[in-house]
Each structure stands twice: as C-alpha cells, then as structure tokens.
C-alpha cells in the first residue's frame, strides 16, 4: 500500500505527532508512506518522505485572503497544483487527510482532483467542525447551529474566531462549496471521528451519509510517562494549562477569574502556549511559559504540575488532557463538546459545568489536596499519579489509535479490491 498523509503541520503539535505515529505504524507494516504538510519541518533523517506544500509566502497570502475576504483555502492555487503533480508521481492508494485548513492548501482543487481519481481512496480525520460549517472550526463557542439546517450557514456569529475574517463574510458560499465537493466523494471517503461527540456532530451535518468510524486520538504514553518534573525552587502547588494559543475560547478569561479565587500564595498558575495580547486584560499572578516545541520539555511541565486544568469552551476530544494524564497529573475540565470523553474515573479527573469558575476552583482545590495531602513522594501521591498513567494507557495510548487506523486502511483496500473484482 502507498499511503499519503496530509496535515497542516509536518510533525509539530499534537496532531503532527499523531500523523508521525501513523506514518511509523504504516511503515512498520511494510507500506510506503509520504507526508504532505504546509508548515513545520520534516523529521530528521526522513526528509525524503515529506512533501512541503507552498512556503511561508503561501501562509501569509492565505492568511491575508482569509482576513480580508473569508477566502480560507481559496488563494494558493499554484502551490496546490504543484503539490498535486507530486501526488500523481507518488500514486497513493489511500490519502489520509487530517487538517486541511491552516493557510496552506487550496482545498477545492484538492477535492476536484480526488473526484477525478477514483482509484484513490480517502480517509479523513475530523479534528474539529470546520469541514461542515461555512466558517467556524468550533461553532460550539457561539452556540450556532445554522450548519445543521438544509440551507446551511448564512450569518455567522463567529467571524472573529479562527479562521478569523475582519471585513467580508462569505459563509453561505463557503458552506455550499464544501457541501458540493465533499459529498461528491460519498462512496470513496471514510471519515474518522476522534470521539463520540464529534461523531454526533457529523451525523447532524451534511456529511451524515458518509461512512464514519470512531477511533479516539492518542498520545505517546511512553514519552509523557518517562518524564521527570522540571526542577523548581518554588514549593507552591502548580496549576497548569496548555494551549497552542490562548484565547477566551480556550479559557483564558476563566484562568484570570480562577486567579482571583485561588490567591497566589496558595498556588501558582502556569500557562504554556502563545501569549495573548495584553490589551484590556490583567494577567497579574499568571505565569506564561514555553516548551519551545519540544515534547520532552512539555512532558516535564506536566509532570511538575499538581493539577492540569482545561477550561475550554469548544473541544473535540482534548489531546492535552491525555498528555497530562500520561504524565501522571490529574485533570479538571469543563463539560464542553468532547472535552470530558474518557474521563469517567473520578479518581484521576473532575468535570464541572462549562463556565462555572467557582466549581472549577473547588475541583482544583480538591485535586491539589489529593496530591498534597502528604508529600508528593509519598505512597498515596505516587498511587494517584500511577492511576493517572494507567488510565491514559487504557484509553489514550497512541498505539491503540495507530493499530485501529492501519487496520482500517487494510479494510478499505480489501473492500475496494473486492468491488473491482466483482465488476
């Protein structure tokens, strides 16, 4: 089998790590693999397996088209045409799409090419809702359900959210174009839903008649389990949050409110990820940190924390909660979308109502008390952290995901060969 994986990032970030793991698992089964990406760098020593779509100029042109005209993925024609010529040379049996938003690919050209090549089977993992809305990646944030109606999106209340546009909204045209092109592949595409919640959203969308398989995302439990805590001279408990970029959707304002409820002398709040604008906000008592894109450094940050807090308002199936548990750190999260999926063990996690910062603070204090009721190195504290790690391995080990996905590839190809033989 010849497999092409397509994603915004080469190997960086949680989804980039998933793509890398899938590539390794497929190669271990004897398959030939290539990875197409818009940003990031190929893994060292594997450069020949990576196909870069466009360059930094592509990213900025796409970003400008999105900001001005809501034309996300509708600008970089020449770069996508050049990429598709590379695809024809590679001649994949299966193309596994991940995020095709992210300022790097002209997705209508991609799907028209796929429609013209019936020999290629398509798998598409939907990590968010972008595929079936006229604009938003997470309509849950604005409580918008226009995408469920036969008419589709008309007036988007979330134009300022990713992929943000500032002037012209073309949600009606975007929705109609997605519906036309994506449904054209109904007999040749298999959607992977990383959780029950996103699967339910897919069933309520215009993609409802496309085959959908639930395969939860996973994380490298060995990497996060083996990390030791980052050294610190500060003995206060650590409340940790992690996001690619901090915003109200990810719970930044809730962390600010949490800081007022849990004073600095009681615990530190450390947020990892891109720092937001300080305009109109006071971040007093909140520390911002960076892991420099190094997963091992991030793993040490998780291991050093007493509790991982995820006050997100829109989530498919949060990978950071999986990473925290794999590092032995208990989790507190809002019940928002699929954020609480797999967190049925109250020993290792607490789930509170979305937006209830008071309940969030109470749950955080309870978790800290569990961890700090004795010394962090005590048998009781060690047992809690081990319970977190074991929960992660049972539910979120990336090897479970890669095995199920590679099996799906084989199933799809076998069905395709049987169909061709019957004709």
Secondary structure as the mmCIF struct_conf table of DSSP 4:
data_model
#
loop_
_struct_conf.conf_type_id
_struct_conf.id
_struct_conf.beg_label_comp_id
_struct_conf.beg_label_asym_id
_struct_conf.beg_label_seq_id
_struct_conf.end_label_comp_id
_struct_conf.end_label_asym_id
_struct_conf.end_label_seq_id
STRN STRN1 UNK A 2 UNK A 9
BEND BEND1 UNK A 10 UNK A 11
HELX_RH_AL_P HELX_RH_AL_P1 UNK A 13 UNK A 28
TURN_TY1_P TURN_TY1_P1 UNK A 29 UNK A 30
STRN STRN2 UNK A 32 UNK A 39
BEND BEND2 UNK A 40 UNK A 40
HELX_LH_PP_P HELX_LH_PP_P1 UNK A 42 UNK A 43
TURN_TY1_P TURN_TY1_P2 UNK A 44 UNK A 45
HELX_RH_3T_P HELX_RH_3T_P1 UNK A 47 UNK A 49
STRN STRN3 UNK A 50 UNK A 52
BEND BEND3 UNK A 54 UNK A 54
HELX_RH_AL_P HELX_RH_AL_P2 UNK A 56 UNK A 69
TURN_TY1_P TURN_TY1_P3 UNK A 72 UNK A 73
BEND BEND4 UNK A 74 UNK A 75
HELX_RH_AL_P HELX_RH_AL_P3 UNK A 77 UNK A 90
BEND BEND5 UNK A 93 UNK A 93
STRN STRN4 UNK A 94 UNK A 97
BEND BEND6 UNK A 102 UNK A 104
HELX_RH_AL_P HELX_RH_AL_P4 UNK A 107 UNK A 115
TURN_TY1_P TURN_TY1_P4 UNK A 116 UNK A 116
TURN_TY1_P TURN_TY1_P5 UNK A 118 UNK A 119
BEND BEND7 UNK A 120 UNK A 120
STRN STRN5 UNK A 121 UNK A 126
BEND BEND8 UNK A 127 UNK A 129
HELX_RH_3T_P HELX_RH_3T_P2 UNK A 130 UNK A 132
BEND BEND9 UNK A 133 UNK A 135
BEND BEND10 UNK A 137 UNK A 137
HELX_RH_3T_P HELX_RH_3T_P3 UNK A 139 UNK A 142
TURN_TY1_P TURN_TY1_P6 UNK A 143 UNK A 143
HELX_RH_3T_P HELX_RH_3T_P4 UNK A 146 UNK A 148
BEND BEND11 UNK A 149 UNK A 149
TURN_TY1_P TURN_TY1_P7 UNK A 150 UNK A 151
BEND BEND12 UNK A 154 UNK A 155
TURN_TY1_P TURN_TY1_P8 UNK A 157 UNK A 160
BEND BEND13 UNK A 161 UNK A 163
BEND BEND14 UNK A 166 UNK A 167
HELX_RH_AL_P HELX_RH_AL_P5 UNK A 171 UNK A 183
TURN_TY1_P TURN_TY1_P9 UNK A 184 UNK A 188
STRN STRN6 UNK A 189 UNK A 193
BEND BEND15 UNK A 194 UNK A 195
HELX_RH_AL_P HELX_RH_AL_P6 UNK A 196 UNK A 203
TURN_TY1_P TURN_TY1_P10 UNK A 204 UNK A 204
BEND BEND16 UNK A 205 UNK A 205
TURN_TY1_P TURN_TY1_P11 UNK A 206 UNK A 209
BEND BEND17 UNK A 210 UNK A 210
STRN STRN7 UNK A 211 UNK A 214
STRN STRN8 UNK A 219 UNK A 219
HELX_RH_AL_P HELX_RH_AL_P7 UNK A 221 UNK A 225
BEND BEND18 UNK A 226 UNK A 226
HELX_LH_PP_P HELX_LH_PP_P2 UNK A 227 UNK A 231
BEND BEND19 UNK A 233 UNK A 233
BEND BEND20 UNK A 236 UNK A 236
STRN STRN9 UNK A 237 UNK A 245
TURN_TY1_P TURN_TY1_P12 UNK A 248 UNK A 251
HELX_RH_AL_P HELX_RH_AL_P8 UNK A 252 UNK A 261
BEND BEND21 UNK A 262 UNK A 262
TURN_TY1_P TURN_TY1_P13 UNK A 264 UNK A 266
STRN STRN10 UNK A 267 UNK A 274
HELX_LH_PP_P HELX_LH_PP_P3 UNK A 275 UNK A 277
TURN_TY1_P TURN_TY1_P14 UNK A 279 UNK A 280
TURN_TY1_P TURN_TY1_P15 UNK A 284 UNK A 285
STRN STRN11 UNK A 286 UNK A 289
TURN_TY1_P TURN_TY1_P16 UNK A 292 UNK A 293
HELX_RH_AL_P HELX_RH_AL_P9 UNK A 295 UNK A 304
BEND BEND22 UNK A 306 UNK A 306
STRN STRN12 UNK A 307 UNK A 310
BEND BEND23 UNK A 313 UNK A 314
BEND BEND24 UNK A 316 UNK A 317
HELX_RH_AL_P HELX_RH_AL_P10 UNK A 319 UNK A 326
TURN_TY1_P TURN_TY1_P17 UNK A 327 UNK A 328
STRN STRN13 UNK A 330 UNK A 335
TURN_TY1_P TURN_TY1_P18 UNK A 337 UNK A 342
TURN_TY1_P TURN_TY1_P19 UNK A 346 UNK A 348
STRN STRN14 UNK A 349 UNK A 353
TURN_TY1_P TURN_TY1_P20 UNK A 354 UNK A 355
HELX_RH_AL_P HELX_RH_AL_P11 UNK A 357 UNK A 372
BEND BEND25 UNK A 373 UNK A 374
TURN_TY1_P TURN_TY1_P21 UNK A 376 UNK A 377
BEND BEND26 UNK A 378 UNK A 378
HELX_RH_AL_P HELX_RH_AL_P12 UNK A 379 UNK A 396
STRN STRN15 UNK A 397 UNK A 397
HELX_RH_AL_P HELX_RH_AL_P13 UNK A 398 UNK A 422
#
